Structures are given as structure tokens and as C-alpha cells.
Amino acid sequence: MAGKREKPEAIVLKLRQVEVLHGQGKSVSDAVRQIGVTVQTYYRWRKEYGGMNRDQLKRLKDREAENQRLRRAVSDLPPDKMILAEAAPGKLLSPSRRRQCIDHVRQPLRISERRACRTLGQHRSTQRKVPCGLADEERLTEDIIELAREFGRYGYRMITGMLNNSGWHVNHKRVERIWRREGLKVPQKQARKGRLWLNDGSCVRLRPERPNHVWSCDFVQDRTRDGRIFRTLNIIDEFTKEALVIRVKRKLNSTDVVDALTDLFILRGPPEFIRSDNGAEFIAKKVQAWIGAVGAKTAFIAPGSPWENGYCESFNARFRDEMLNGEVFHTLHEAQILIERWRRHYNTVRPHSALNYRPPAPETFVQMDHRPTMH
């Protein structure tokens, strides 16, 4: 028995035999003597293989064999291949990624900085240089975070437009890098799908070609904090993307549509076309008669096809996303003031992607008497 090394399967079997004998009432020392080993050997075995069955032992042997194979494979690799095998997967395109990767491979492989830099294609001076960024990096980061906090629904391209409009001269890639580094993001939304019908009122067939060519109008509904409904009449110039008016009242009818259009006709002159849906407020005889009397034409979209009024629907989505969904209106008067303030911001400050990230009216905007009426 001297010098004989037991196989793991036999050790597990003898440990189970001791458990059976001990369960029959024998002491541990007597059971150990019966299997022919010393007490010290038994406890050493139990520490290493105790509680294991044959299946668990087989998996342990497989893992040990795999580890042995990997150690042999690594020992056969030349040092450069070992460095590349330990390095992060993917291309190391930036000096900062190479810098982090070199620090990572030096610890487990215990290689010199010179060898790691040569293998991964990093100059040693670049590796040792501490990146400090541009002088205005901190101030730019603060401005980006402040704009992202104030305008939570704007992405980095919109923020880039606002920065450039306010005096910065930055590339959108630099803003994107800071944006990602600071963990800023806009929640993803699923885009709506729709078919484009080519009728006379469709925005595909009748496209705006100049200012005052096509105006769009539509209604949006929301509630004050007490649960009462209010409506807004939104009228935009499709070519300039400017919000001409947002009329806010508890109820809006065809008379309110005529009043709003009359104010705009006096200030800007009538457009060639007014695009809208087939709501009762727009198809009313007095509305059509007034529009025809000033020399404009109506362009009604197909029933049940809001995508044909795409310019105004897009504006309504921005209006709801950036204004209505982010405010609690306690009274109608408060809603009128805040919505008018947002309309002026939309026209004079907010960048528009279709205008090369410039606002629709950066210097002048419609000066109209929009003093909200008390109800």
C-alpha cells in the first residue's frame, strides 16, 4: 500500500463508504481503519473531495484537463501572440484605448512597457503622456450638460446647433464624444408608420416652395391640473417652419379659427394655400368663405390620413413632447403664458434640423398681441 496513489473515483467511493459505516453506528476512527487509511488521510480526502458525487468529480476532471491544455497552449505561444491574446477584442483605434489595453496586459503577463507598446502599435511617449484635453473642455461640458438638463428632449445634434448659435464653434463629433462620456441620452421612441396618399391636399403633392406659400393648422388637446380640457390651435408656415400662432382656450370653434387667421392676414398677408384636416372647425362655410374672400385656397387632406398634414403633425409632436408633457398647468392663464413663451423660444432659439440647425426666425419673430384672455 505504501506509495500507492488512489484515483479520485476510488477516494470518493471510500468517503461514501465511511459515511455508510458511520450511519450504521460505528465511530469515524473505526470506519476509517476499515477502509485501510489513516485518520489524517481521511480528513485530507474529505477536505478535497467531500460531498462530491461521481458526476461532479467528472466535471472537475474535465475543467482541470481544459486548464492544463490552455496552460500548455499559452506556454507554446511567442510573447507577441500572448500579448495580442490578452489584449481587448476589436480594433484599438484611439490612443486612449491602446493606453488602457497596455496597462491591462502588463499586469498578468509581467512584460515591459516597451514590449507592449511595440506589439500594440503605441508610441511610448503617447503611452506616458497624460491626456489633458482642450482648454475649453470643462466649460463646454458644463454648457452641454446645462442645455441637456433644460431641453431634455434634444439630442446631441440639436445641442450642437444651439451651441453654435450661441457663439461656440464646435463639431458635432466633439459634442457627441462629451455626450457619451457624460452618459447623456434621449429616451428612444418607436416611430409611427403611415401611408402617403397622393391627393390634392397631401404634403407630398403640394410642397411649400416659399414663405407664405402653404400654412398648416391643426388642434391639440391637453388638460390643466384640475382635469379640465383645453385646446390649442396651431398654425405654422410649412416653408419657414415658423409657428405663426398658438391660440389657447377651453373651447375653440370656427369663429376662433377665423379670428386667428384674420390676425395673421393683417400682419403677414394671406397665403396661397391653407392645409388642414376635415374637422368641423375648418370645413365650416364661414371659414371657407373668409379664406376664399381674401384670395387664399383650402387644401384639405384625405379623411383619416393625418400623415398627409405631415409638417403640422411633426410640429404637434415636438410641441407635445417638449412642452405639454413636461409642464403641469394649474390654470388656463398659466398655460397661455407658458405656451406663448415656448412658441417664441421655438421660433427664435430652438435649432431646426431642416434649417441646418438654425431657428426658424433667429432675429425677428411675429409681434402679435397674444395677451391671454381671462376666463
C-alpha positions as CSV (number, residue, x, y, z in Angstrom):
1,M,0.0,0.0,0.0
2,A,3.0,2.3,0.6
3,G,3.5,4.8,-2.2
4,K,0.2,3.9,-3.9
5,R,-1.8,6.9,-5.1
6,E,-5.5,6.5,-5.0
7,K,-7.6,7.6,-8.0
8,P,-10.2,10.3,-7.4
9,E,-13.0,7.9,-8.2
10,A,-11.7,5.4,-5.6
11,I,-11.3,8.2,-3.0
12,V,-14.9,9.4,-3.5
13,L,-16.1,5.8,-3.2
14,K,-14.2,5.2,0.1
15,L,-15.6,8.5,1.5
16,R,-19.1,7.4,0.8
17,Q,-18.3,4.0,2.5
18,V,-17.2,5.8,5.6
19,E,-20.5,7.7,5.6
20,V,-22.4,4.5,5.4
21,L,-20.4,2.8,8.2
22,H,-20.8,5.9,10.4
23,G,-24.5,5.9,9.8
24,Q,-24.6,2.3,11.0
25,G,-23.3,3.4,14.4
26,K,-19.5,3.0,14.0
27,S,-17.2,5.7,15.0
28,V,-15.3,7.7,12.4
29,S,-11.9,6.2,13.5
30,D,-13.3,2.6,13.3
31,A,-14.8,3.3,9.9
32,V,-11.6,4.9,8.6
33,R,-9.5,1.9,9.8
34,Q,-11.9,-0.4,8.0
35,I,-11.2,1.3,4.6
36,G,-7.5,0.9,5.2
37,V,-6.3,4.6,5.5
38,T,-5.2,6.8,8.4
39,V,-7.4,9.4,10.0
40,Q,-5.2,12.2,8.7
41,T,-5.5,10.9,5.1
42,Y,-9.3,10.6,5.6
43,Y,-9.7,14.2,6.6
44,R,-7.4,15.4,3.8
45,W,-9.5,13.5,1.3
46,R,-12.7,14.8,2.8
47,K,-11.4,18.4,2.6
48,E,-10.6,17.9,-1.1
49,Y,-13.5,15.6,-2.3
50,G,-16.0,15.8,0.5
51,G,-19.7,15.9,-0.6
52,M,-18.9,15.2,-4.3
53,N,-20.6,12.5,-6.4
54,R,-19.2,10.8,-9.5
55,D,-20.8,13.3,-11.9
56,Q,-19.3,16.3,-10.1
57,L,-16.0,14.6,-10.0
58,K,-16.1,14.1,-13.7
59,R,-16.8,17.8,-14.4
60,L,-13.9,18.7,-12.1
61,K,-11.6,16.5,-14.0
62,D,-12.8,18.0,-17.3
63,R,-12.1,21.5,-16.1
64,E,-8.6,20.5,-14.8
65,A,-7.8,19.0,-18.2
66,E,-9.0,22.1,-20.0
67,N,-6.9,24.4,-17.8
68,Q,-3.9,22.2,-18.4
69,R,-4.5,22.4,-22.2
70,L,-4.7,26.2,-22.0
71,R,-1.6,26.4,-20.0
72,R,0.3,24.3,-22.5
73,A,-1.1,26.4,-25.4
74,V,-0.1,29.7,-23.7
75,S,3.4,28.3,-22.9
76,D,3.9,27.5,-26.6
77,L,2.9,31.0,-27.8
78,P,5.6,33.5,-28.5
79,P,5.4,36.7,-26.3
80,D,3.8,38.9,-29.0
81,K,1.0,36.4,-29.5
82,M,0.5,36.2,-25.8
83,I,0.1,40.0,-25.7
84,L,-2.4,40.0,-28.5
85,A,-4.3,37.1,-27.0
86,E,-4.6,39.0,-23.6
87,A,-5.5,42.3,-25.3
88,A,-9.1,43.6,-25.6
89,P,-11.0,42.2,-28.6
90,G,-11.7,44.5,-31.5
91,K,-9.7,47.3,-33.1
92,L,-7.8,49.7,-30.9
93,L,-8.4,52.8,-32.9
94,S,-7.7,55.5,-30.4
95,P,-4.6,56.2,-28.2
96,S,-6.7,56.2,-25.1
97,R,-8.0,52.6,-25.8
98,R,-4.4,51.5,-26.5
99,R,-3.2,53.1,-23.3
100,Q,-5.8,51.2,-21.3
101,C,-5.1,48.0,-23.1
102,I,-1.3,48.2,-22.5
103,D,-1.9,48.8,-18.7
104,H,-4.2,45.8,-18.8
105,V,-1.8,43.3,-20.4
106,R,1.3,44.3,-18.4
107,Q,-0.1,43.1,-15.1
108,P,-0.8,39.4,-15.8
109,L,2.0,38.9,-18.4
110,R,4.6,40.8,-16.4
111,I,6.1,42.4,-19.5
112,S,7.8,45.7,-20.0
113,E,6.1,48.8,-21.3
114,R,8.5,48.9,-24.3
115,R,7.4,45.4,-25.4
116,A,3.7,46.0,-25.0
117,C,3.8,49.3,-26.9
118,R,5.8,47.8,-29.8
119,T,3.3,44.9,-30.1
120,L,0.1,47.0,-29.9
121,G,1.4,49.9,-32.0
122,Q,1.6,52.6,-29.4
123,H,4.4,55.1,-29.2
124,R,6.0,55.2,-25.7
125,S,5.7,59.0,-25.5
126,T,2.0,58.7,-26.3
127,Q,1.6,56.0,-23.7
128,R,3.2,58.1,-21.0
129,K,1.6,61.4,-21.9
130,V,-1.3,62.2,-19.6
131,P,-4.3,63.5,-21.7
132,C,-5.5,66.9,-20.5
133,G,-8.0,67.8,-23.3
134,L,-8.5,71.3,-24.7
135,A,-8.5,74.4,-22.6
136,D,-12.3,74.9,-23.0
137,E,-13.3,71.3,-22.5
138,E,-14.6,71.8,-19.0
139,R,-16.6,74.9,-19.9
140,L,-18.0,73.2,-23.0
141,T,-19.0,70.1,-20.9
142,E,-20.9,72.3,-18.4
143,D,-22.8,74.1,-21.3
144,I,-23.7,70.8,-22.8
145,I,-25.0,69.4,-19.5
146,E,-26.9,72.6,-18.8
147,L,-28.6,72.5,-22.2
148,A,-29.4,68.8,-21.9
149,R,-30.9,69.5,-18.5
150,E,-33.0,72.3,-19.7
151,F,-34.1,70.7,-23.0
152,G,-34.4,67.1,-22.1
153,R,-35.8,66.0,-25.5
154,Y,-33.0,67.4,-27.6
155,G,-30.2,65.1,-28.9
156,Y,-26.6,65.9,-29.3
157,R,-27.1,67.3,-32.8
158,M,-29.7,69.8,-31.6
159,I,-27.4,70.7,-28.7
160,T,-24.6,71.3,-31.2
161,G,-26.8,73.7,-33.2
162,M,-27.7,75.6,-30.0
163,L,-24.1,75.8,-29.0
164,N,-23.0,77.2,-32.4
165,N,-25.9,79.6,-32.5
166,S,-24.8,81.0,-29.1
167,G,-21.2,81.6,-30.1
168,W,-19.4,78.3,-29.9
169,H,-17.7,76.8,-32.9
170,V,-17.7,73.1,-32.2
171,N,-18.1,70.0,-34.4
172,H,-21.0,67.6,-33.7
173,K,-18.5,64.7,-33.2
174,R,-16.8,66.5,-30.3
175,V,-20.2,67.2,-28.7
176,E,-21.2,63.5,-29.3
177,R,-18.0,62.4,-27.6
178,I,-18.7,64.5,-24.5
179,W,-22.4,63.5,-24.7
180,R,-21.5,59.8,-24.5
181,R,-18.8,60.3,-21.8
182,E,-21.3,62.1,-19.5
183,G,-23.9,59.4,-20.1
184,L,-26.5,61.7,-21.7
185,K,-29.2,60.3,-23.9
186,V,-32.7,60.8,-25.2
187,P,-35.2,58.0,-24.5
188,Q,-35.9,56.0,-27.6
189,K,-39.4,56.1,-29.0
190,Q,-40.9,53.9,-31.7
191,A,-41.6,55.9,-34.9
192,R,-45.1,55.9,-36.2
193,K,-45.8,54.4,-39.6
194,G,-48.3,55.6,-42.2
195,R,-49.1,55.5,-45.9
196,L,-48.8,58.5,-48.1
197,W,-51.9,59.2,-50.2
198,L,-51.3,61.5,-53.1
199,N,-54.5,63.6,-53.1
200,D,-54.6,67.3,-53.7
201,G,-54.1,68.2,-50.0
202,S,-51.2,65.9,-49.4
203,C,-47.9,67.4,-48.3
204,V,-46.3,65.1,-50.9
205,R,-48.1,66.6,-53.9
206,L,-48.5,70.2,-52.6
207,R,-45.0,71.1,-51.3
208,P,-44.1,74.5,-49.8
209,E,-41.9,76.5,-52.1
210,R,-41.5,79.9,-50.4
211,P,-42.7,81.8,-47.3
212,N,-46.5,82.3,-47.2
213,H,-47.0,79.6,-49.8
214,V,-48.6,77.0,-47.6
215,W,-49.8,77.3,-44.0
216,S,-50.9,74.3,-41.9
217,C,-53.3,74.4,-39.0
218,D,-54.4,71.7,-36.5
219,F,-55.8,71.3,-33.0
220,V,-54.0,69.8,-29.9
221,Q,-55.8,68.9,-26.7
222,D,-54.5,68.8,-23.1
223,R,-55.7,69.3,-19.5
224,T,-55.0,71.6,-16.6
225,R,-54.2,70.1,-13.2
226,D,-57.9,70.1,-12.2
227,G,-58.6,67.7,-15.1
228,R,-60.4,70.3,-17.3
229,I,-59.7,70.2,-21.0
230,F,-58.2,73.0,-23.0
231,R,-57.4,73.1,-26.8
232,T,-54.7,74.8,-28.8
233,L,-55.0,76.0,-32.4
234,N,-51.6,75.7,-34.0
235,I,-50.8,77.4,-37.3
236,I,-47.4,77.1,-38.9
237,D,-45.7,78.2,-42.1
238,E,-44.5,75.0,-43.8
239,F,-41.6,76.6,-45.7
240,T,-40.0,78.6,-42.9
241,K,-41.1,76.1,-40.1
242,E,-42.2,79.1,-38.0
243,A,-45.0,78.7,-35.5
244,L,-47.2,81.6,-36.5
245,V,-49.7,81.4,-33.7
246,I,-50.8,79.0,-30.9
247,R,-54.2,80.0,-29.7
248,V,-55.1,78.5,-26.3
249,K,-58.7,78.4,-25.0
250,R,-61.1,76.0,-23.2
251,K,-63.1,75.6,-26.4
252,L,-62.2,76.5,-29.9
253,N,-64.7,76.7,-32.8
254,S,-64.8,78.0,-36.3
255,T,-65.1,81.6,-35.1
256,D,-61.8,81.3,-33.3
257,V,-60.2,79.9,-36.5
258,V,-61.4,82.9,-38.4
259,D,-60.2,85.3,-35.7
260,A,-56.7,83.7,-35.6
261,L,-56.4,83.7,-39.4
262,T,-57.6,87.3,-39.6
263,D,-54.9,88.5,-37.2
264,L,-52.3,86.7,-39.4
265,F,-53.7,88.0,-42.7
266,I,-53.5,91.6,-41.4
267,L,-49.9,91.1,-40.2
268,R,-48.4,88.9,-43.0
269,G,-50.9,88.8,-45.8
270,P,-52.9,85.8,-46.8
271,P,-51.0,82.6,-48.0
272,E,-51.8,80.8,-51.2
273,F,-53.0,77.6,-49.5
274,I,-54.1,76.7,-46.0
275,R,-53.8,73.0,-45.3
276,S,-55.9,71.3,-42.7
277,D,-57.9,68.2,-41.9
278,N,-61.7,67.8,-42.4
279,G,-62.6,68.9,-38.9
280,A,-65.9,70.8,-38.4
281,E,-64.0,73.9,-37.4
282,F,-62.2,74.0,-40.7
283,I,-64.9,72.9,-43.2
284,A,-67.4,75.4,-41.8
285,K,-68.9,77.6,-44.5
286,K,-67.9,80.9,-42.9
287,V,-64.3,79.7,-42.6
288,Q,-64.2,78.7,-46.3
289,A,-66.0,81.8,-47.3
290,W,-63.5,84.0,-45.4
291,I,-60.5,82.2,-46.8
292,G,-61.8,82.5,-50.4
293,A,-62.7,86.2,-49.9
294,V,-59.0,87.1,-49.2
295,G,-57.8,85.1,-52.2
296,A,-56.4,82.0,-50.4
297,K,-57.3,78.4,-51.2
298,T,-58.0,75.5,-48.9
299,A,-56.1,72.2,-49.2
300,F,-58.0,69.5,-47.2
301,I,-56.2,66.2,-46.6
302,A,-57.9,62.9,-47.1
303,P,-60.2,61.9,-44.2
304,G,-58.4,59.8,-41.6
305,S,-55.0,60.5,-43.1
306,P,-53.1,62.8,-40.6
307,W,-49.8,61.8,-42.2
308,E,-50.8,64.0,-45.2
309,N,-50.5,67.0,-43.0
310,G,-47.0,66.0,-42.0
311,Y,-45.5,69.4,-41.3
312,C,-48.1,70.3,-38.8
313,E,-48.2,66.8,-37.3
314,S,-44.4,66.9,-36.8
315,F,-44.8,70.3,-35.1
316,N,-47.6,69.0,-32.9
317,A,-45.3,66.1,-31.8
318,R,-42.5,68.4,-30.9
319,F,-45.0,70.7,-29.1
320,R,-46.4,67.9,-27.0
321,D,-43.0,66.2,-26.3
322,E,-41.1,69.3,-25.4
323,M,-43.8,71.4,-23.8
324,L,-47.1,69.8,-22.9
325,N,-45.6,66.5,-21.5
326,G,-43.1,68.4,-19.3
327,E,-45.4,71.0,-17.7
328,V,-48.2,71.0,-15.1
329,F,-50.7,73.8,-15.8
330,H,-52.6,74.9,-12.8
331,T,-54.8,77.4,-14.6
332,L,-55.7,78.2,-18.2
333,H,-53.9,81.6,-17.8
334,E,-50.7,79.9,-16.8
335,A,-51.0,77.5,-19.8
336,Q,-51.4,80.5,-22.2
337,I,-48.3,82.3,-20.8
338,L,-46.1,79.2,-20.8
339,I,-47.2,78.1,-24.3
340,E,-46.6,81.5,-25.8
341,R,-43.1,81.6,-24.2
342,W,-42.4,78.2,-25.7
343,R,-43.6,79.4,-29.1
344,R,-41.2,82.3,-29.1
345,H,-38.4,80.0,-28.0
346,Y,-39.3,77.6,-30.8
347,N,-39.1,80.4,-33.4
348,T,-36.0,82.3,-32.2
349,V,-33.8,79.9,-30.3
350,R,-34.6,76.2,-30.9
351,P,-32.5,74.8,-33.7
352,H,-34.4,73.0,-36.5
353,S,-32.7,70.1,-38.4
354,A,-34.4,71.0,-41.7
355,L,-32.9,74.5,-41.5
356,N,-29.3,73.3,-40.9
357,Y,-29.8,73.6,-37.2
358,R,-30.8,77.2,-37.3
359,P,-34.0,78.5,-35.6
360,P,-36.9,79.5,-38.0
361,A,-36.7,83.2,-37.1
362,P,-33.4,83.9,-35.2
363,E,-33.7,87.7,-35.3
364,T,-37.3,88.6,-35.8
365,F,-40.5,86.9,-34.9
366,V,-44.2,87.6,-35.2
367,Q,-45.0,90.6,-32.9
368,M,-48.7,89.9,-32.2
369,D,-50.9,90.8,-29.3
370,H,-51.3,87.4,-27.7
371,R,-52.3,88.7,-24.3
372,P,-54.3,85.7,-22.9
373,T,-57.9,86.4,-22.1
374,M,-59.1,85.6,-18.6
375,H,-61.8,83.0,-18.2
